[in-house]
């Protein structure tokens, strides 16, 4: 069985069979406004058949543009949620924290700590024996842990001549 709207359209167009028409008219008693709607639909159909062509538009592109703008303005569009997490303030905070962690890891792994640096230098000097040619001169060595340096101390030497070539 067809719904009422389909039967109504077929009734207006005169396409119902005798059995369908009798059944529809029984149901029509429930809808008294349907007779007025049929008269209005027949009138509209008559007007449309009397004027088969629409008047020619002077500027159809402008009309289409205006019509599409009005449709777009009246149509509710769903608001699209933009995923701007990375470029928002929390995103910058996360990026900064990540960079800080990476820089700390690189710092700890590439730059040695003072405690891990060897106390001894790469160069090793040891004075085993000294023989001063002048008997008034005595030679001794002094080592400083604080500065990690060994000094040869010459006692009794007046001066070292500037012309003396030290090698």
RAHU-V397455 format. One record per backbone hydrogen bond with DSSP energy under -0.5 kcal/mol. CO is the residue of the C=O (numbers start at 0). NH is the residue of the N-H. If there is no record, write none. Layout:
CO_NH / CO_NH
//
This chain:
2_6 / 3_7 / 4_8 / 5_9 / 6_10 / 7_11 / 8_12 / 9_13 / 9_14 / 9_15 / 10_13 / 16_20 / 17_21 / 18_22 / 19_23 / 20_24 / 21_25 / 22_26 / 23_27 / 24_28 / 25_28 / 26_29 / 27_30 / 30_33 / 31_34 / 31_35 / 32_36 / 33_37 / 34_38 / 35_39 / 36_40 / 37_41 / 38_42 / 39_43 / 40_44 / 41_45 / 42_46 / 43_47 / 44_48 / 45_49 / 46_50 / 58_62 / 59_63 / 60_64 / 61_65 / 62_66 / 63_67 / 64_68 / 65_69 / 66_70 / 67_71 / 68_72 / 69_73 / 70_74 / 74_76 / 79_81 / 81_83 / 84_87 / 84_90 / 87_91 / 88_92 / 89_93 / 90_94 / 91_95 / 92_96 / 93_97 / 94_98 / 95_99 / 96_100 / 97_101 / 98_102 / 99_103 / 100_104 / 101_105 / 102_106 / 103_107 / 104_108 / 105_109 / 106_110 / 109_111 / 112_115 / 112_116 / 125_127 / 133_136 / 137_154 / 139_152 / 141_150 / 142_144 / 143_147 / 143_148 / 148_143 / 150_141 / 150_152 / 151_153 / 152_139 / 152_154 / 154_137 / 155_157 / 158_160 / 160_163 / 163_165 / 164_166
//
